[in-house]
Amino acid sequence: MLRDTKTLLLVDDESTNLQVLRNILSDQYRLLFAKDGERAIALASMEQPDLILLDVMMPGMSGHDVCRTLKADKNTRKIPVIFVTALADAEDEARGFELGAVDYVTKPVSAPILQARVKNHLSLVQIDELVETRLAVVHRLGRAAEYKDNETGLHVIRMSYFARVIALEAGMCEAWADTLLNAAPMHDIGKIGIPDAVLQKPGKLNPEEWAVMQQHARIGAEIIGEDGSDLLNMAREVALCHHEKWDGTGYPEGLKGKDIPLSARIVALADVFDALTSERPYKKAWSIERATDLVREQSGKHFDPELVDVFFRSLPGILEVRERWQEQPA
């Protein structure tokens, strides 16, 4: 058997039904069998199958009871469950979905339909795992940049949530705003490539040092690369463009206006506002009033004027995030 063969747990109190499922699925998958709910829960916990096919009407624990128990346990809640049952009424189907099942197949089972449903849901699991892996990589790389800089992890959390709040208020959909939330922590990843003597210099940078510092935008884009996924593509454009300015005086490309990607325009606003209102070893935190005055003054210069209007509409939500993720006194 191949090492990457998926494991299915088949649960039914009737041996003949289990044999039918075995005949349909055994050529493609490693199969586990349980004839009651308690055994099913134990096997699910020990073996961590990739998918569970679960009968509903069983003596003792019903399939609904089993599903409820699996979804309440953090070790088994992510295992997809397909109900395989003679119950064909819409109410039974709706109840199964409410309990967390991903699909509902009626008996007598059609082999092609069951095979297709199992294959589709295993593919969805793989997609979810890939997304989770990408998110983990993005967050860990974002943390790596923090170790090189004198900013804190809470800064990255706050500015990322600020960006999400602004994106939603600007009319972007939840999915786009969530992608921005997860891409924003990568905005300064390029600082990994900046020498410590420049990055951690306590005083003002001279022109040569400033030219070196500005390279972090390009370095960040090179680190992220061109992956093809929405998440890493957005992370790349944020890393490359979050120091561009609306009036064209930013870096590294001197982009102007809406030539700057929307994601980077939002992150620029979120990043600057949090940096201004946070204390650092080299400066005191600005008051909210002073920081918002600067944002207003920089409308049409550093910042997209439309987004500045959005920022002020979003301010209650931004301040709520800021309060939730406030720095603790040393």
LINUR-V229803 format. One record per residue. RES is the residue in one letter. D_FIRST is the distance of its C-alpha to the first C-alpha in Angstrom with 2 decimals. Layout:
# LINUR-V229803
res = <RES,RES>
d_first = <D_FIRST,D_FIRST>
This chain:
# LINUR-V229803
res = <M,L,R,D,T,K,T,L,L,L,V,D,D,E,S,T,N,L,Q,V,L,R,N,I,L,S,D,Q,Y,R,L,L,F,A,K,D,G,E,R,A,I,A,L,A,S,M,E,Q,P,D,L,I,L,L,D,V,M,M,P,G,M,S,G,H,D,V,C,R,T,L,K,A,D,K,N,T,R,K,I,P,V,I,F,V,T,A,L,A,D,A,E,D,E,A,R,G,F,E,L,G,A,V,D,Y,V,T,K,P,V,S,A,P,I,L,Q,A,R,V,K,N,H,L,S,L,V,Q,I,D,E,L,V,E,T,R,L,A,V,V,H,R,L,G,R,A,A,E,Y,K,D,N,E,T,G,L,H,V,I,R,M,S,Y,F,A,R,V,I,A,L,E,A,G,M,C,E,A,W,A,D,T,L,L,N,A,A,P,M,H,D,I,G,K,I,G,I,P,D,A,V,L,Q,K,P,G,K,L,N,P,E,E,W,A,V,M,Q,Q,H,A,R,I,G,A,E,I,I,G,E,D,G,S,D,L,L,N,M,A,R,E,V,A,L,C,H,H,E,K,W,D,G,T,G,Y,P,E,G,L,K,G,K,D,I,P,L,S,A,R,I,V,A,L,A,D,V,F,D,A,L,T,S,E,R,P,Y,K,K,A,W,S,I,E,R,A,T,D,L,V,R,E,Q,S,G,K,H,F,D,P,E,L,V,D,V,F,F,R,S,L,P,G,I,L,E,V,R,E,R,W,Q,E,Q,P,A>
d_first = <0.00,3.83,6.43,8.52,6.99,10.23,11.29,14.17,16.84,18.73,22.27,24.79,27.33,27.11,24.52,25.10,24.25,20.94,20.18,21.19,18.84,15.92,16.89,17.08,13.96,11.21,10.06,9.54,9.00,8.28,11.77,14.54,17.90,21.50,24.74,27.19,27.87,28.14,24.73,23.26,25.03,23.96,20.22,20.62,22.43,20.14,16.67,17.80,15.74,15.87,17.91,19.79,21.05,24.24,26.91,30.48,32.58,31.55,33.97,34.65,32.86,32.53,29.75,32.31,32.91,29.23,28.93,32.16,31.00,27.70,29.65,32.25,29.87,29.20,25.78,24.54,26.95,24.80,21.95,22.71,23.79,24.19,26.64,26.04,29.42,32.31,34.66,35.59,38.63,39.00,40.04,36.88,34.78,36.93,36.60,32.81,32.98,35.65,33.38,30.79,28.40,27.12,27.26,28.52,27.29,29.66,29.18,29.02,25.81,25.51,21.97,22.54,24.22,21.64,18.77,21.12,22.18,18.75,17.82,21.27,21.23,17.93,19.60,22.70,20.97,19.74,23.35,24.82,22.76,23.93,27.48,27.41,26.21,29.02,31.51,30.61,31.09,34.37,35.73,34.92,36.56,39.49,39.86,39.77,42.85,44.65,44.54,46.55,49.05,51.54,50.26,48.33,45.04,47.13,48.77,45.45,44.60,48.09,48.40,44.98,46.01,49.45,47.82,45.87,49.09,51.00,48.36,48.43,52.22,52.26,50.50,46.98,44.19,42.16,39.01,41.05,42.81,39.59,38.23,41.54,41.30,38.01,39.17,42.58,41.50,40.73,44.33,45.43,42.25,44.25,46.49,43.87,45.34,48.96,50.74,51.63,55.28,55.36,52.99,54.56,58.14,60.40,63.08,63.34,61.45,63.61,63.05,60.86,58.67,58.47,57.26,54.47,53.58,53.39,50.59,48.14,47.73,46.54,44.46,42.68,41.91,40.56,38.32,36.78,36.60,35.91,32.53,32.90,32.16,35.18,35.06,35.13,37.51,39.89,39.51,40.45,43.54,44.63,44.34,46.25,48.91,49.74,52.87,54.19,57.35,58.65,61.78,59.93,60.91,57.46,54.91,53.00,53.74,56.87,55.35,57.73,57.57,54.70,53.34,51.81,48.54,49.08,46.37,48.26,51.62,50.44,48.87,52.10,54.13,51.84,51.54,55.28,56.30,54.12,55.20,58.84,58.65,56.72,58.33,57.34,58.74,60.90,62.14,62.96,61.27,63.21,64.31,62.64,65.96,66.24,62.65,63.01,66.32,64.62,61.89,64.67,66.67,63.70,63.05,63.21,63.16,60.01,58.46,57.91,60.90,59.01,56.38,59.21,60.46,56.95,56.81,60.02,58.82,55.63,57.57,57.42,53.61,53.51,55.83,53.76,50.68,52.93,54.15,50.70,49.43,52.69,52.94,53.90,57.06,56.50>
